[in-house]
């Protein structure tokens, strides 16, 4: 069932899920919790999709791999995350547990949030630089 946004436009599941994740990040910033922004992002995504594991990470240069397309199994996915520094490679990893499998809708949201993850990493780096 589709809902409508404040302007009367219908919103689908992807929009609702993205909105919930962005709102979770905003709540984290407002609460000034001790967790990092990356951890808040991982937790919001994990909760929204009922995933067993979500991890946003930067790979050290010695571990760089050429990740051009998502690597996917029925219960896990590794997605490239855009970064501002071409020398830095980052990935978003997500997995399920038990009988739960990743659906096409899950993958669509994860692909969208992989782009958001790049902004989360950049914001976290800026925050560390100002400490």
Number of C-alpha atoms within 10 A of each C-alpha: 6 10 12 10 12 7 6 8 10 12 13 13 13 15 13 15 18 18 12 15 23 17 13 18 21 14 13 19 14 9 9 10 11 7 10 15 21 19 16 20 25 21 18 21 25 19 14 16 17 13 20 15 16 23 18 23 15 16 13 11 10 6 9 13 9 8 14 8 9 15 12 15 11 11 17 19 20 22 23 22 23 19 19 11 8 7 9 14 21 21 22 23 21 25 21 19 13 7 6 13 15 19 11 9 12 16 17 11 18 23 19 12 22 21 16 17 25 20 17 22 22 15 14 14 12 11 12 10 8 6 5
